[in-house]
Amino acid sequence: MLRHVVRAGCGPWGGGGGWSPRPPRPSGRGKGRGCADPPGPQHPGDCLRTAQDKNPRAPRGRRPPGPPRPLFHAGGRRRHRVGGRGRGDAGDAVGQEVTGGEATGAAGPHADASMPPPPDSTGHVTLPPGGPVGIPSAPQAPATPDPTVTTLAVLLIGPAGAGKTSVAKYWADHRRVPTAHISLDDVREWVRSGFADPQTGWNDNSEAQYRLARRTCGFAARNFLANGISCILDDAVFPDRPVVGLGGWKRHVGPGLLPVVLLPGLDVVLERNAERSGNRRLSDEEVARIHGRMAGWYGSGLPIIDNSQLDVPETARILDDVLTRAIASPPKW
């Protein structure tokens, strides 16, 4: 009878105010009714389960903590998605790490121990193998340009009798790369009938033919340069006369044109002019006037070669030296 009272009063649904411990079982082992009943509950949870087994409609209470649930199914996959819903690739990556059959590396319980370790990587970019860093070497000095093998466009300037045509021909003949010589006086004389000779006076007709000859020389020079052929031109360009100045040559040939002035003494110019013949020979007064105007090139910044005491080969050698400096530091004109 005491045993039934204890069962009815245990738990929050019994008649009593709480659970009472079961009194010790009588020491007698008789065959009475008390010994035939099942043993009483040993834990409050046993009391709860006993009450629910007897009355299935009884209210269910909080279950006591049971054994931990298995993390993996029999196939090796996790019960729940580790990354969670809405986390993108990060959750999937974590789920793959805990999946025994599909994980890469050493994350899964079924990973192959013989697989090589993954390479060092950051995202999708494979890191290069490490190595010692060498000491950077000192920058090399730029090589000195060689005017004998460089494609150039040179303009020789000087008065009549300065030796422009002779030096230009010799320089073009002794270069190691293809080089052409273009003389403005030769191009002007292409006009046979109706040639406007400058010795008869400078007028509109002679100026128009000069402009046409200069434009033709510039067109030929550009074609030569476009095909890898250097060229040297010669003309009596005046520093104080824009009509026959450097601007037209720069416009027709290009900004890379290198002008060099040949300016010997007046006595040398007069002597060389006396050796000429035909329309190339000028009067001494005209030669002196032209030579005086050419003196304006001093102080212009252009390189000037005084070849009064130089022959043609030596003048050509000095021209190479001048062009070497001009290539390294082009003159401003």
Summary of the structure (lengths in Angstrom):
residues: 333
radius of gyration: 55.2
end to end distance: 130.2
largest distance: 165.7
contacts: 797
relative contact order: 0.10
helix: 38%
strand: 9%
